Amino acid sequence: MKRKLTLTIDEEAIAKGKAFAQRQGRSLSQLVEERLSSMPDDSFDDFIKRWAGIAKQLPRMDTGDERYDHLAKRYLNAK
């Protein structure tokens, strides 16, 4: 069963979406429906909940690598 849905979207995004839909030979509604239908189900959300924040629990390694130090400071709250 189809239902009407009202969305509030930036005018520029609407124009881009309509142009893309036209090039694809579809309506904007069809494209939005396809995107929403292709979204992962709740099992993906469960995976994210299970693994979110796991990096913060890892011990900080002293590698002397500037890239690692930057990422460790940003994501592991290391000094």
N, C-alpha and C positions, 0 to 999 in steps of 0.2 A: 504494500500500500504506500502510495506517495503522499507526502504532506508538504505544504508550503512552509518555507523557513525565511525569516527576515534576518539579514546580516548587516552589520555596519562595517564597511570596508572603505579604505582610502580611495578616492576617485582615480588616482593614478594606477593603483593596483587593479581596480575594476577594468580600466581601459586595457591594461596589459593582459589581464585574464580573458577579456572578450576577444582581443586580437589573436591570442594564442588559441582559444577555442575555435575561432573561425578558421584558422590555418589547419586545425586538426579535423575540421568538418563536424564539430560537436557544439553543443550549447555549453555555456558556462556552468549551468546547473549540472549537466552530465559530468563535466570535468570535476566539479566539487564533489559530487556523489562518488565518483570513482576513487578520488583521493581519500575520502573519508572511509570508504569500504575497504581500502587497502591498508588502513592503519593497523598496527599490531593489536592483538587482543590483550586481555588482562594478564595473561601469562608473562608477557614481556614486562609489564609493570611490576609483577612479582619478582622477576629477575633483577630489575633495577633496585627495588626496595631491599633485596637481599644483599646486593653488592655495593650499594651506595655508601660512601665514606670509608670503604675498606682500606684505601691508601693511607688514610690518616692513622691507621693502627700499625702500619709498617714501620720498622725502625729506620731512622735516617742513617744512610751510609756516608762516610766521609771519603768521597772519591776525588776531590779536588777539581772536578769537572764543573766549569762555570754553568753549563746548561743544566746539569743535574741540580746544582745549588739553587739556581733560579727556580726550577720546578719544585724542588723540595720546599723552598721558602713559600712559594705560592700555594702549593697543594697539601703539604704536610705540616704547615705552620712551624717549620723549623727555622732556627736562627743561623 
